[in-house]
Amino acid sequence: MLRIAFAGTPEFALPALQALAQSPHALVGVLTQPDRPAGRGRELKSSPVKQLATQLRLPVAQPASLASAAERAPLERWACDLLVVVAYGLLLPRAVLELPRFGCLNIHASLLPRWRGAAPIQRAILAGDRATGVTIMQMDAGLDTGAILAQRPIAIAEASDSRQLQAELAPLGAELLLETIAALEAGQAHAEPQPREGASYASKIDKREARIDWQRGAEEISRQVRAFNPWPVAETLWQGQRLRIWQARPAAQPNITEPGVPGQVLGLVGEALHIACGHGVLAVTTLQLAGRRALTAAEFVRGQPLSGARFL
């Protein structure tokens, strides 16, 4: 049995925290980011990891960084054999990396070295990758550059968005984590340095990336819609109002004779609103005007003047 500390913040980290809590190991404490203002009232809100840790009655520390000895004091006090890190959001200084007997393990939502960085799920969808997976990595001082202990691939379904892909990868990572910890404890784990070839960087998502450029092809815009669901959500302008596009796909057989200018509304075809793109046609099925609820395409077009209309 190992003494394990956990560091994580968002929902993606919850399956791993729950799995460790139900394992034979002693979960001695949880690090998570400080509470942040959220919602219209800007009230302080705890991270998903803090909420679960509180339910599990685990010790919780929320340092703004781990640079000073005082900020690292809870981790020192917990005297852990291993620190498990899942989407924590803070860089770990060398003093932390060297503290546990077995070092620090990270669950990363890609097949490293592809998509090192903050947004591997979104970047994989944006790039049109056919597969991704999870990696259990022995952390070092670099950004997702540590040696690989285990990997497990999965296919990316053609219609998968970031929410759905995260829901597949999070429990897969938790399962692989427990297998890796068992191998570590038994002295059977073997870490392989990451290959130099194939490395890519998954930069943090900027909200400005959500704006749709209708000059692009339908396939590329479809990937943008899927990658940015549930955040920041792909958007365009409709009659001067911000319009979010939640679900869309390239139209397989557009029912048009003229392609139209990019952004032109071509009409409702079945359950989808067809929009002309720089190449091909996008079939939009779920969309939302600012301040209103999300609507199906059929609901949206009721009462809307479509003749000559265009998304900008």
C-alpha positions in Angstrom: 0.0 0.0 0.0 1.3 3.4 -1.0 0.7 6.9 0.5 -0.6 8.9 -2.4 -1.3 12.6 -2.8 -3.4 13.9 -5.7 -3.2 17.2 -7.6 -6.0 18.2 -10.0 -8.6 20.8 -10.7 -11.3 20.2 -13.4 -13.9 17.6 -14.0 -11.5 15.5 -16.2 -9.5 14.7 -13.0 -12.5 13.3 -11.0 -12.5 9.6 -12.2 -8.8 9.3 -11.2 -9.4 10.8 -7.8 -12.4 8.5 -7.2 -10.5 5.5 -8.4 -7.6 6.3 -5.9 -10.1 6.8 -3.1 -11.6 3.4 -3.8 -8.2 1.7 -4.1 -6.2 -0.1 -1.3 -3.8 2.8 -1.2 -3.9 5.6 1.3 -5.0 8.9 -0.3 -3.4 11.3 2.1 -4.3 14.7 0.6 -5.4 16.7 -2.4 -3.9 19.8 -4.1 -6.2 21.9 -6.2 -6.3 25.5 -7.5 -7.7 28.3 -5.4 -11.5 29.0 -5.6 -12.3 31.3 -8.5 -15.1 33.8 -9.1 -17.8 32.3 -11.4 -21.2 33.1 -12.7 -23.0 36.4 -13.1 -22.6 37.1 -9.4 -18.9 36.4 -9.5 -19.1 34.4 -6.3 -16.2 32.2 -5.4 -16.6 28.6 -6.6 -14.6 25.5 -5.7 -13.1 23.4 -8.3 -14.7 20.0 -9.2 -11.7 18.3 -7.5 -12.2 20.3 -4.3 -15.9 19.5 -4.2 -15.2 15.7 -4.6 -12.3 15.8 -2.1 -14.5 17.5 0.5 -17.2 14.8 0.0 -14.5 12.2 0.5 -13.3 14.0 3.6 -9.8 14.3 2.4 -7.3 17.0 3.4 -7.3 19.8 0.8 -4.7 22.5 0.1 -5.1 25.3 -2.5 -1.8 27.1 -2.9 -1.5 29.8 -5.6 1.8 28.2 -6.6 4.3 25.7 -5.2 7.3 27.9 -5.5 7.9 28.5 -1.8 8.6 26.2 1.1 5.5 27.5 2.8 3.3 26.7 -0.2 4.8 23.2 -0.3 4.3 22.6 3.4 1.0 20.5 3.1 2.7 18.2 0.6 5.7 17.8 2.9 3.4 17.1 5.8 1.5 14.4 3.9 4.7 12.5 3.4 3.5 10.8 0.3 5.2 8.0 -1.7 3.7 9.2 -4.9 2.0 12.3 -6.3 -0.6 11.8 -9.0 -1.2 14.9 -11.2 -4.2 15.3 -13.5 -4.9 18.6 -15.1 -3.7 20.5 -12.1 -2.9 23.7 -13.9 0.2 24.6 -12.0 3.8 23.9 -12.9 5.6 21.6 -10.4 9.1 22.9 -9.4 11.9 20.4 -9.0 11.5 20.4 -5.2 8.1 18.9 -5.7 9.1 16.5 -8.4 11.8 15.0 -6.2 9.7 14.9 -3.0 7.8 11.6 -3.3 9.7 8.3 -3.3 8.2 7.2 -6.6 8.1 10.8 -8.0 5.1 12.3 -9.8 2.8 10.6 -12.3 0.7 12.5 -14.7 -2.4 11.4 -16.7 -2.2 13.2 -20.0 -5.1 13.1 -22.5 -3.1 12.3 -25.7 -0.6 9.8 -27.0 2.6 11.7 -26.2 4.7 13.2 -27.7 1.7 14.3 -29.8 -0.2 17.2 -28.2 1.9 18.2 -25.2 0.3 21.1 -23.4 -2.9 22.5 -22.1 -5.6 21.5 -24.7 -4.8 18.1 -26.2 -8.4 17.0 -26.6 -9.5 20.1 -28.5 -6.3 20.2 -30.6 -6.7 16.6 -31.7 -10.3 17.2 -32.9 -9.3 20.5 -34.7 -6.5 18.7 -36.5 -8.8 16.0 -37.7 -6.9 13.2 -35.8 -8.4 9.8 -36.2 -7.1 8.5 -32.9 -5.9 9.7 -29.5 -5.6 8.2 -26.0 -4.1 8.6 -22.6 -0.6 8.5 -21.4 0.8 7.8 -17.9 4.0 9.9 -17.7 6.7 10.1 -15.1 6.9 13.9 -14.7 10.1 15.9 -15.2 10.9 19.6 -15.3 9.8 20.0 -18.9 6.3 20.5 -20.3 4.8 17.0 -20.8 8.3 15.7 -21.7 8.7 13.0 -19.1 9.2 9.3 -19.8 6.2 7.2 -20.7 5.1 4.4 -18.4 1.9 3.4 -20.2 -0.4 4.4 -23.0 -3.8 3.3 -24.2 -5.2 4.5 -27.6 -8.8 5.0 -28.7 -10.4 6.0 -32.0 -12.0 9.4 -32.3 -15.5 8.9 -33.6 -16.4 11.0 -36.6 -19.0 13.0 -34.7 -17.2 13.2 -31.3 -17.0 16.6 -29.6 -14.6 17.6 -26.8 -17.2 16.8 -24.1 -17.8 13.3 -25.4 -14.1 12.6 -25.9 -13.2 13.8 -22.4 -15.9 11.5 -21.0 -14.2 8.5 -22.8 -10.6 9.5 -21.9 -11.1 10.4 -18.2 -12.2 6.9 -16.9 -9.7 5.3 -19.3 -6.9 7.3 -17.7 -8.1 6.3 -14.2 -8.0 2.6 -15.1 -4.6 2.8 -16.7 -3.3 4.8 -13.7 -4.2 2.0 -11.2 -2.5 -0.5 -13.4 0.6 1.6 -13.6 0.7 2.2 -9.8 0.4 -1.6 -9.3 3.4 -2.1 -11.6 5.4 0.5 -9.8 4.7 -1.0 -6.5 5.7 -4.5 -7.8 8.9 -3.1 -9.3 7.7 -4.0 -12.8 7.1 -0.6 -14.3 9.4 0.5 -17.1 9.6 4.1 -18.3 10.5 4.8 -21.9 11.8 8.2 -23.0 9.5 10.0 -25.4 10.5 9.7 -29.1 11.9 12.9 -30.6 9.7 12.5 -33.7 6.1 13.4 -33.8 6.1 16.0 -31.0 3.4 18.7 -31.2 2.1 21.4 -28.8 -1.5 21.8 -27.8 -1.6 25.5 -26.9 -4.3 26.8 -24.5 -7.6 27.6 -26.2 -8.2 31.3 -26.9 -11.8 32.4 -27.0 -11.1 34.3 -30.3 -10.6 30.9 -32.0 -14.3 30.2 -31.6 -15.3 32.8 -34.2 -16.2 30.9 -37.5 -14.6 32.0 -40.7 -17.1 30.9 -43.4 -14.4 31.1 -46.0 -13.0 27.9 -44.6 -14.3 24.4 -45.7 -17.3 22.7 -44.1 -15.1 19.9 -42.7 -12.8 22.3 -41.0 -15.7 24.4 -39.5 -17.3 21.1 -38.4 -14.2 20.2 -36.5 -14.1 23.7 -34.9 -17.7 23.2 -33.7 -16.9 19.8 -32.2 -13.6 20.9 -30.6 -15.2 23.9 -28.9 -18.2 22.1 -27.4 -18.7 22.7 -24.5 -16.2 25.7 -24.3 -15.9 28.3 -25.7 -18.5 27.2 -28.3 -18.1 28.1 -32.0 -19.9 31.3 -32.9 -21.0 33.6 -35.7 -23.2 36.7 -36.2 -26.8 36.5 -37.2 -28.5 39.9 -38.0 -26.0 41.6 -35.7 -26.5 39.1 -32.8 -24.0 36.6 -31.5 -25.1 33.1 -32.5 -23.5 30.0 -31.0 -23.3 26.8 -33.1 -23.4 23.7 -30.8 -23.8 20.9 -33.3 -23.0 20.7 -37.0 -21.6 18.4 -39.7 -20.6 18.6 -43.3 -23.7 18.1 -45.5 -23.3 14.8 -47.2 -25.5 15.6 -50.2 -26.3 19.4 -50.2 -29.7 20.0 -51.8 -28.5 23.0 -53.8 -27.7 23.8 -57.4 -25.6 27.0 -56.6 -23.1 27.0 -53.8 -23.8 30.5 -52.6 -21.4 32.9 -51.0 -19.6 31.7 -47.8 -22.0 32.2 -44.8 -25.2 32.3 -47.0 -28.2 30.5 -45.4 -29.3 28.0 -48.1 -32.4 26.8 -46.2 -33.6 24.0 -43.9 -33.0 20.5 -45.3 -34.5 17.8 -43.1 -33.4 18.6 -39.6 -30.4 20.8 -40.5 -29.9 24.4 -41.6 -27.6 24.4 -44.6 -24.9 27.1 -44.7 -22.6 27.7 -47.6 -18.9 27.5 -46.8 -15.7 28.3 -48.7 -15.8 24.7 -49.7 -18.8 22.5 -49.2 -21.9 23.1 -47.1 -22.3 22.9 -43.3 -25.4 21.3 -41.9 -26.2 23.0 -38.6 -28.5 21.1 -36.2 -28.3 22.9 -32.8 -27.7 26.7 -32.3 -28.3 29.4 -29.8 -28.8 33.1 -29.9 -27.2 35.1 -27.1 -29.2 35.1 -23.9 -31.6 32.4 -25.1 -31.9 28.6 -24.9 -30.3 26.3 -27.5 -32.7 25.4 -30.4 -32.9 22.8 -33.1 -32.5 24.1 -36.6 -36.2 23.6 -37.2 -37.1 25.7 -34.1 -34.6 28.4 -35.0 -36.0 29.1 -38.5 -39.6 29.6 -37.4 -40.3 33.2 -37.9 -36.8 34.0 -39.1 -36.4 35.6 -42.6 -34.1 33.3 -44.5 -34.3 34.8 -47.9 -30.9 36.4 -48.6 -29.8 35.8 -45.0 -26.2 35.2 -44.2 -24.0 34.3 -41.2 -21.1 36.6 -40.8 
